[in-house]
Protein backbone atom coordinates (compact mmCIF):
# COMPACT_ATOMS: atom_id res chain seq x y z
CA UNK A 1 0.00 0.00 0.00
CA UNK A 2 1.32 3.47 -0.83
CA UNK A 3 1.51 6.09 1.90
CA UNK A 4 -1.10 8.83 2.28
CA UNK A 5 1.49 11.46 1.37
CA UNK A 6 2.40 9.52 -1.79
CA UNK A 7 -1.27 9.09 -2.71
CA UNK A 8 -1.91 12.81 -2.41
CA UNK A 9 1.25 13.53 -4.41
CA UNK A 10 0.09 11.13 -7.14
CA UNK A 11 -3.27 12.88 -7.22
CA UNK A 12 -1.68 16.27 -7.88
CA UNK A 13 0.96 14.77 -10.20
CA UNK A 14 -1.81 13.12 -12.22
CA UNK A 15 -3.60 16.47 -12.42
CA UNK A 16 -0.38 18.13 -13.64
CA UNK A 17 0.27 15.44 -16.24
CA UNK A 18 -3.30 15.69 -17.49
CA UNK A 19 -3.07 19.43 -17.87
CA UNK A 20 0.27 19.19 -19.69
CA UNK A 21 -1.40 16.90 -22.21
CA UNK A 22 -4.32 19.30 -22.45
CA UNK A 23 -1.91 22.17 -23.12
CA UNK A 24 -0.32 20.26 -25.98
CA UNK A 25 -3.81 19.63 -27.31
CA UNK A 26 -4.64 23.31 -27.11
CA UNK A 27 -1.46 24.24 -28.98
CA UNK A 28 -2.39 21.67 -31.60
CA UNK A 29 -5.81 23.27 -31.98
CA UNK A 30 -4.25 26.71 -32.20
CA UNK A 31 -1.94 25.70 -35.04
CA UNK A 32 -4.19 23.30 -36.93
CA UNK A 33 -7.72 24.60 -36.36
CA UNK A 34 -7.98 28.19 -37.53
CA UNK A 35 -11.51 28.60 -36.12
CA UNK A 36 -10.28 28.09 -32.54
CA UNK A 37 -8.28 30.48 -30.39
CA UNK A 38 -7.23 30.15 -26.81
CA UNK A 39 -8.86 32.73 -24.56
CA UNK A 40 -7.72 31.38 -21.17
CA UNK A 41 -6.01 28.14 -20.15
CA UNK A 42 -4.70 28.60 -16.64
CA UNK A 43 -4.38 25.35 -14.74
CA UNK A 44 -5.29 27.23 -11.56
CA UNK A 45 -8.55 28.50 -13.09
CA UNK A 46 -10.95 27.35 -10.37
CA UNK A 47 -14.01 28.86 -8.76
CA UNK A 48 -13.11 30.00 -5.25
CA UNK A 49 -14.93 28.70 -2.18
CA UNK A 50 -15.18 29.91 1.39
CA UNK A 51 -13.54 26.91 3.08
CA UNK A 52 -14.67 28.07 6.52
CA UNK A 53 -18.24 27.09 5.61
CA UNK A 54 -17.06 23.48 5.31
CA UNK A 55 -15.52 23.22 8.78
CA UNK A 56 -17.76 21.99 11.63
CA UNK A 57 -17.12 22.83 15.27
CA UNK A 58 -18.78 21.06 18.23
CA UNK A 59 -20.31 18.50 15.90
CA UNK A 60 -22.79 16.24 17.80
CA UNK A 61 -22.04 12.56 17.22
CA UNK A 62 -23.53 9.32 18.47
CA UNK A 63 -21.90 7.08 21.06
CA UNK A 64 -21.50 4.43 18.35
CA UNK A 65 -19.25 6.70 16.23
CA UNK A 66 -17.17 7.56 19.30
CA UNK A 67 -16.55 3.87 19.99
CA UNK A 68 -15.84 2.73 16.43
CA UNK A 69 -13.35 5.55 15.89
CA UNK A 70 -12.05 5.46 19.48
CA UNK A 71 -12.58 9.22 19.91
CA UNK A 72 -12.87 11.55 22.89
CA UNK A 73 -14.69 14.86 23.32
CA UNK A 74 -11.69 16.87 22.19
CA UNK A 75 -10.52 18.95 19.21
CA UNK A 76 -10.18 16.83 16.07
CA UNK A 77 -7.77 17.00 13.14
CA UNK A 78 -8.40 13.74 11.27
CA UNK A 79 -12.19 13.59 11.26
CA UNK A 80 -14.21 14.19 8.07
CA UNK A 81 -17.97 14.35 7.60
CA UNK A 82 -20.16 14.15 4.51
CA UNK A 83 -23.28 16.07 5.54
CA UNK A 84 -26.80 15.21 4.48
CA UNK A 85 -27.56 17.26 1.39
CA UNK A 86 -30.01 17.13 -1.54
CA UNK A 87 -30.38 13.70 -3.16
CA UNK A 88 -27.88 12.17 -0.69
CA UNK A 89 -30.64 12.10 1.94
CA UNK A 90 -32.65 9.57 -0.07
CA UNK A 91 -29.77 7.10 -0.47
CA UNK A 92 -29.65 4.07 1.85
CA UNK A 93 -27.12 4.06 4.68
CA UNK A 94 -24.73 1.59 3.07
CA UNK A 95 -24.95 3.17 -0.36
CA UNK A 96 -23.93 6.41 1.33
CA UNK A 97 -20.81 4.81 2.80
CA UNK A 98 -20.03 3.14 -0.52
CA UNK A 99 -20.54 6.44 -2.35
CA UNK A 100 -18.20 8.28 0.01
CA UNK A 101 -15.51 5.61 -0.41
CA UNK A 102 -15.95 5.75 -4.19
CA UNK A 103 -15.63 9.54 -4.12
CA UNK A 104 -12.32 9.35 -2.27
CA UNK A 105 -11.12 6.76 -4.77
CA UNK A 106 -11.97 9.21 -7.54
CA UNK A 107 -9.94 11.97 -5.86
CA UNK A 108 -6.83 10.06 -4.90
CA UNK A 109 -6.15 6.36 -5.48
CA UNK A 110 -7.83 3.05 -4.71
CA UNK A 111 -5.01 2.08 -2.33
CA UNK A 112 -5.95 5.12 -0.24
CA UNK A 113 -9.42 3.76 0.66
CA UNK A 114 -8.14 1.24 3.27
CA UNK A 115 -6.41 4.07 5.16
CA UNK A 116 -9.84 5.50 6.00
CA UNK A 117 -12.34 4.16 8.51
CA UNK A 118 -15.98 4.78 7.63
CA UNK A 119 -18.93 5.06 9.98
CA UNK A 120 -22.58 5.91 9.36
CA UNK A 121 -24.44 7.83 12.06
CA UNK A 122 -28.12 6.94 11.82
CA UNK A 123 -29.15 9.81 14.11
CA UNK A 124 -28.29 12.52 11.59
CA UNK A 125 -27.92 10.22 8.55
CA UNK A 126 -24.38 11.27 7.75
CA UNK A 127 -21.15 9.47 6.93
CA UNK A 128 -18.01 10.06 8.97
CA UNK A 129 -14.47 9.20 7.90
CA UNK A 130 -11.40 8.95 10.10
CA UNK A 131 -8.15 9.52 8.21
CA UNK A 132 -4.72 8.26 9.21
CA UNK A 133 -3.43 11.83 9.60
CA UNK A 134 -4.67 15.42 9.51
CA UNK A 135 -3.27 16.10 6.02
CA UNK A 136 -6.25 14.40 4.36
CA UNK A 137 -8.95 16.39 6.17
CA UNK A 138 -7.07 19.63 5.51
CA UNK A 139 -6.24 18.98 1.86
CA UNK A 140 -9.64 17.77 0.66
CA UNK A 141 -11.91 20.01 2.74
CA UNK A 142 -14.75 21.33 0.50
CA UNK A 143 -13.91 18.99 -2.38
CA UNK A 144 -17.00 17.62 -4.16
CA UNK A 145 -17.44 14.54 -6.30
CA UNK A 146 -20.48 13.48 -8.28
CA UNK A 147 -21.18 9.78 -7.59
CA UNK A 148 -24.07 8.56 -9.70
CA UNK A 149 -27.01 10.81 -8.85
CA UNK A 150 -25.62 12.40 -5.68
CA UNK A 151 -22.98 14.96 -4.78
CA UNK A 152 -20.47 13.95 -2.10
CA UNK A 153 -18.87 16.95 -0.36
CA UNK A 154 -16.14 16.50 2.24
CA UNK A 155 -16.14 18.71 5.33
CA UNK A 156 -13.62 18.92 8.12
CA UNK A 157 -14.67 18.42 11.76
CA UNK A 158 -12.64 20.55 14.17
CA UNK A 159 -14.34 19.45 17.42
CA UNK A 160 -17.03 17.02 18.58
CA UNK A 161 -19.51 16.51 21.39
CA UNK A 162 -21.60 13.52 22.45
CA UNK A 163 -25.16 13.65 21.12
CA UNK A 164 -27.79 13.61 23.86
CA UNK A 165 -29.52 10.25 24.41
CA UNK A 166 -27.15 8.52 21.96
CA UNK A 167 -25.79 6.23 24.67
CA UNK A 168 -29.30 4.96 25.40
CA UNK A 169 -30.01 4.49 21.70
CA UNK A 170 -26.78 2.53 21.22
CA UNK A 171 -27.68 0.09 24.00
CA UNK A 172 -31.41 -0.01 23.25
CA UNK A 173 -31.24 -3.29 21.29
CA UNK A 174 -32.04 -6.36 23.38
CA UNK A 175 -29.01 -8.68 22.99
CA UNK A 176 -28.49 -11.94 24.85
CA UNK A 177 -25.36 -14.10 24.52
CA UNK A 178 -26.44 -17.66 23.66
CA UNK A 179 -23.10 -19.49 23.41
CA UNK A 180 -21.87 -21.27 20.30
CA UNK A 181 -23.66 -22.42 17.15
CA UNK A 182 -22.65 -25.09 14.64
CA UNK A 183 -21.93 -24.89 10.94
CA UNK A 184 -21.07 -21.18 10.91
CA UNK A 185 -18.85 -21.33 7.82
CA UNK A 186 -19.12 -19.29 4.60
CA UNK A 187 -16.99 -21.15 2.09
CA UNK A 188 -16.97 -18.75 -0.87
CA UNK A 189 -18.40 -15.22 -0.75
CA UNK A 190 -18.92 -13.14 -3.91
CA UNK A 191 -18.67 -9.53 -2.74
CA UNK A 192 -18.40 -5.95 -3.92
CA UNK A 193 -15.00 -4.44 -4.72
CA UNK A 194 -15.83 -1.99 -1.92
CA UNK A 195 -15.36 -4.80 0.62
CA UNK A 196 -11.90 -5.64 -0.73
CA UNK A 197 -10.72 -2.04 -0.86
CA UNK A 198 -12.27 -0.93 2.44
CA UNK A 199 -10.90 -3.92 4.36
CA UNK A 200 -7.64 -4.01 2.36
CA UNK A 201 -8.17 -7.55 1.08
CA UNK A 202 -7.60 -9.36 -2.20
CA UNK A 203 -9.81 -12.02 -3.84
CA UNK A 204 -8.46 -15.30 -2.45
CA UNK A 205 -8.63 -17.52 0.64
CA UNK A 206 -9.20 -15.51 3.82
CA UNK A 207 -8.00 -16.14 7.34
CA UNK A 208 -9.05 -13.05 9.31
CA UNK A 209 -12.56 -12.30 8.06
CA UNK A 210 -15.82 -13.08 9.83
CA UNK A 211 -19.37 -12.14 8.85
CA UNK A 212 -22.88 -11.72 10.17
CA UNK A 213 -25.83 -12.33 7.84
CA UNK A 214 -29.63 -12.41 8.02
CA UNK A 215 -29.91 -9.19 10.03
CA UNK A 216 -33.33 -7.55 9.96
CA UNK A 217 -32.28 -4.25 11.54
CA UNK A 218 -31.89 -1.13 9.41
CA UNK A 219 -28.45 -0.17 10.70
CA UNK A 220 -26.67 -3.50 10.43
CA UNK A 221 -23.09 -2.33 11.00
CA UNK A 222 -24.01 -0.63 14.27
CA UNK A 223 -25.60 -3.85 15.49
CA UNK A 224 -22.52 -5.90 14.60
CA UNK A 225 -20.35 -3.45 16.52
CA UNK A 226 -22.66 -3.98 19.50
CA UNK A 227 -22.25 -7.75 19.15
CA UNK A 228 -18.47 -7.35 19.18
CA UNK A 229 -18.71 -5.21 22.29
CA UNK A 230 -21.04 -7.70 23.96
CA UNK A 231 -18.76 -10.66 23.27
CA UNK A 232 -15.25 -9.18 23.47
CA UNK A 233 -15.57 -5.87 25.31
CA UNK A 234 -15.50 -2.20 24.26
CA UNK A 235 -11.75 -2.10 23.54
CA UNK A 236 -12.21 -4.50 20.61
CA UNK A 237 -14.77 -2.34 18.77
CA UNK A 238 -12.24 0.12 17.26
CA UNK A 239 -9.70 -2.66 16.61
CA UNK A 240 -11.93 -4.25 13.97
CA UNK A 241 -12.95 -2.89 10.57
CA UNK A 242 -16.56 -3.25 9.44
CA UNK A 243 -18.11 -3.16 5.96
CA UNK A 244 -21.62 -3.93 4.75
CA UNK A 245 -22.10 -5.27 1.24
CA UNK A 246 -25.29 -3.62 -0.04
CA UNK A 247 -25.60 -6.39 -2.64
CA UNK A 248 -26.06 -9.30 -0.23
CA UNK A 249 -26.71 -7.33 3.01
CA UNK A 250 -23.96 -9.17 4.88
CA UNK A 251 -21.65 -7.35 7.30
CA UNK A 252 -18.00 -8.39 6.93
CA UNK A 253 -15.55 -7.80 9.75
CA UNK A 254 -11.77 -7.80 9.49
CA UNK A 255 -10.37 -8.98 12.81
CA UNK A 256 -6.80 -9.04 14.11
CA UNK A 257 -5.66 -12.46 12.86
CA UNK A 258 -6.68 -16.05 12.16
CA UNK A 259 -6.73 -16.94 15.85
CA UNK A 260 -9.05 -14.03 16.56
CA UNK A 261 -11.34 -15.08 13.71
CA UNK A 262 -11.45 -18.62 15.04
CA UNK A 263 -12.37 -17.45 18.54
CA UNK A 264 -15.20 -15.28 17.19
CA UNK A 265 -16.65 -17.94 14.88
CA UNK A 266 -19.85 -19.59 16.08
CA UNK A 267 -20.52 -17.06 18.84
CA UNK A 268 -24.29 -16.64 18.82
CA UNK A 269 -26.76 -14.12 20.19
CA UNK A 270 -30.44 -13.54 20.59
CA UNK A 271 -31.19 -10.13 19.06
CA UNK A 272 -34.75 -8.92 19.62
CA UNK A 273 -35.92 -12.52 19.64
CA UNK A 274 -33.94 -13.66 16.58
CA UNK A 275 -30.86 -15.88 16.52
CA UNK A 276 -27.71 -14.48 14.85
CA UNK A 277 -24.09 -15.62 14.92
CA UNK A 278 -20.61 -14.86 13.60
CA UNK A 279 -19.54 -16.98 10.63
CA UNK A 280 -16.01 -17.68 9.40
CA UNK A 281 -15.32 -16.59 5.80
CA UNK A 282 -12.94 -18.98 4.03
CA UNK A 283 -12.74 -17.43 0.57
CA UNK A 284 -13.88 -14.24 -1.21
CA UNK A 285 -14.34 -13.46 -4.90
CA UNK A 286 -15.04 -10.19 -6.68
CA UNK A 287 -18.56 -9.53 -7.94
CA UNK A 288 -18.96 -8.80 -11.66
CA UNK A 289 -18.55 -5.10 -12.51
CA UNK A 290 -22.05 -4.71 -13.99
CA UNK A 291 -23.56 -6.09 -10.77
CA UNK A 292 -21.46 -3.93 -8.46
CA UNK A 293 -22.44 -0.31 -7.74
CA UNK A 294 -18.96 0.51 -6.46
CA UNK A 295 -17.32 -0.54 -9.73
CA UNK A 296 -19.92 0.57 -12.24
CA UNK A 297 -21.18 3.93 -10.90
CA UNK A 298 -20.14 7.01 -12.86
CA UNK A 299 -17.96 9.48 -10.92
CA UNK A 300 -16.55 12.89 -11.70
CA UNK A 301 -14.91 15.63 -9.65
CA UNK A 302 -17.13 18.72 -9.59
CA UNK A 303 -15.10 20.99 -7.28
CA UNK A 304 -12.52 22.28 -7.69
CA UNK A 305 -12.97 22.31 -11.47
CA UNK A 306 -10.29 23.18 -13.99
CA UNK A 307 -11.66 24.65 -17.18
CA UNK A 308 -10.44 25.75 -20.58
CA UNK A 309 -12.35 28.31 -22.61
CA UNK A 310 -12.47 28.51 -26.38
CA UNK A 311 -14.01 30.79 -28.96
N, C-alpha and C positions, 0 to 999 in steps of 0.2 A: 504494500500500500504506500502511495506517495504521501509526503507530509502535507499538512494544511497549507504551510507557506508555499510549497512547491505547486500545490493545486491552484492557489490564487495567482501565483506567477504564471502558470500555464494559461489560466483564463485570460489574463491581460496580454500575454504573449500571443495567444490565438487571435485576440482582437486586433493586435498590431499587425500580425501577418495578413489577416483578412483585409484590413484597410490598405496595406501595401499593394495587395492584388487589385483591390478596387481602384487605387490610384493609377496603376498601370492601365486598367480598363478605361478609366476616364481619359487618360492621355491618348489611348488608341482611338476613342470616340472623337477626340478633338482633332486628331490628324486625319482620320479616315471617314468621318461622318460630318460633312460640312454643315448640316442643319442643326448640330448640337454645339453648344458652348458651355463651358463650365462657369457657373455663377459663383458657387461656394462649395468647397469640399474639405472643410476643416474636420479632422478626426475628433476634435473636442466639441463639435457642434451638437450640444445636448440641451434639452429644456431644463432649466434649473428648478430645484425643489427645495422647500424649506424643510431640512432634515429634522429640525426640532419637533415638527408635528408627528414624526414617526418614532419618537422616543417616549416610552411609558414609564412614569414614576408611580410608586406605591400601587402596583398592579395587584388586584386581588386574585389569588389562586387557591385551588382546592387542596385539601390535605393530600389527596392522591398524587398530585403533581409534585408536591414537596417531597414525598417519599420516593417516588420513582427517580427523581433527579437528585435526591439527597441534598436538598437546599435548606437554608435557614432564612429567617426574616432579617435580611441584610441587603446592602447594596449589591447589585449584580453587574457582571461585565460579560458573561458568556450566554445570557439567556435571550432568546428570540421568540417573538410571537407573531402569528399570522392572524390578524383580527377578523372578526365576522363581518364581511362586506358583501353587498349585492348578491350575485348568484351563488356565492360560496356558502351562504346560509342554508341553501336547499340541498347541498351535497351531504351524503351520509358521512358519519364520523370517520370511518376507515378510508373512504375515498378522499376525504380532506387530508389525512395524514399521507396517503399515497401521492396526492397532488403536490403537497409541500415538498416531499422528497424528490419528486420528479422535477419540480421547479429548481431546486438546488442543483440537481444533476445537469439541468440546462445551463445554469450559470457557471458552474465550475467543471466538475469531472465526476464520473460515476464512482471512482474510488474515494471520493470525498464523502459520499452518503453514509458509510459506516462510521465516520467520525462524529456524526450527529446522533443524539438520542431524541426520539420523538415521543410526544405525549399529548393526548387529546383530553381537554377539560370539558366534560359534559355540561357543567354549570353555566358556562358562557359560550359553549360551542366553538372553542378556538383551539388551534394547534400550537403547542409550544415546542421549541427546539433548544437543546442544550449543546453548545459547541465545545470543542476541546480547548479553545482559548478565546480571548476577547477580540482577536483580530477579525474573526468572521462576522460577529455581530456589528462591529464598527464599520467594516468594509462594505457590507451588503445591506446596510440600513437604508430603507426606502426603495430598494430594488423591487421591480414588479415583473412577473412572468405570467404570460397567458398559458394556462394548462387546460386544453379542451375548451369548455364554455365558461371557465371562471378565471378571475385574476387573482394571483397569489402575490401579496405584498408583504415584505419582511420588515418588521419593526423591532427596535431594540428595547429591552426592558432594563431600566436602570435600578429599580428597587421593587420589592414585592412585600405583600402582606398576606396573612391567612384569611381566606374568605370565611365569613361568619356561617356557622352551622355546617361547614364542609366536613368537619371531623365526624359529626353524627351521620351525615349522608354516606361517607366512606364506609362506615361500620354498620350501615342499616341493613345490609343483606344478611339473612339468616344462614350461617354456614356451620355445619357440624362435621368434624373429622370422623370418618367411618372406618379407617384402617386401609388395608390393601385390597386391590381387585385383581383379577386374573385376565390374561390375554390382552394387556394394554400395550400392543405393539402395532406401529404403522410401518409396514415394510417398504413402501415406495410412494412417496408423496409428490404429486405434480403441482407445483406452486408458481406464483408470480415471481418475476424477476425482482420485484420490490423486496421480497423475503430474502433473496440471496444478497442483494446489495445492502439492505438495512442491517442484516445480521452478519454481514461479511463472510458469506459462505460461497461455496462453488457446488455445482450439480455433481454429486457423487455420494458415496456412503458417508453417513454422519455418525458422530459419536457423542456430541454434546448438545443435541437438540431434543426437546420434549414438546409435547403439544396437548392442547385441550380442545375437544370438539363437542358438538351437540349442545352448545350454550344457547339458551333462549333469551338471555338478557340483551338489552340494547347496547350497552357499553361493555363489550366482552373483555377487552384488555384490562380494564379496571378490575373486573371480577377476578381474572387470572392473577393479577398482582396481589389481590386480597387472599387468594388461595396460597400463594407463595408465603405471604406473611403469616398466615394461619399455621402452615406446616413447618416453616423454617425460621420464622422470626423476622422482625422489621429490617434488620441489617442486610438480609438477603435480597430485599426488593430492588434496591438500586444496583446490585451486583449483576442482575440478569438483564437481558435485552428482550423486549417483547415486540411482536409484529403480527398483525391480523391480516390474513389473506382474504380480501373481499370476494374473491371468486369461490372459495369453498367454506368461508366463515370459520376457519380454524385458526386459533391463536398459537403461534409458534414461539418458543422461548429458548434462547441460547443461554445455557448455564455454564458454569465454570469449566467443567471437564467431563470426561466419560464417567468417572466415579460419581460425580454429582448427579449426572443424568440417571444413572442406575438407581441411586438412592431416592430420586423423585418419582421414578416410574412406578405405577400402580397405586400411588397414594390416592385415596378416594375421599369424596366429600358429599354431604347432602346439602344442596344449595336450593333453598326455598322449596324443599320437598322433592327435588330431582337429584339423581345420582350423577356425579361427574368425576372424572379421574384424569391424572396425568398419563400420557402415553409416550413411549419411546419411539423416536423417529429413526429408522435405520438407513433410509436412502431418500434423496430428493432429486427431482428432475424439473427442468424449466418448462413452464407452460408455453404453448405456441403463441407467437407474437400477436396474431389476430384475435386470440382469446384473452389477451392480457392487457388491461387498461394501461398499466405502467409502461409497457413497451410500445403500444400502438397510439397512445394519445398524442395529438399535435401540440407542440410547445413552441413558444417564441418569446424572446425578451421584449418587453414593452416599455420599460424604463430602467436605466437611461437609454435613449435611442440615439443612434448615430445616423445622420441623414446626409444625402447628397442632393443637390438641386440642379436641375437642368432647364434650359429653355431653347 
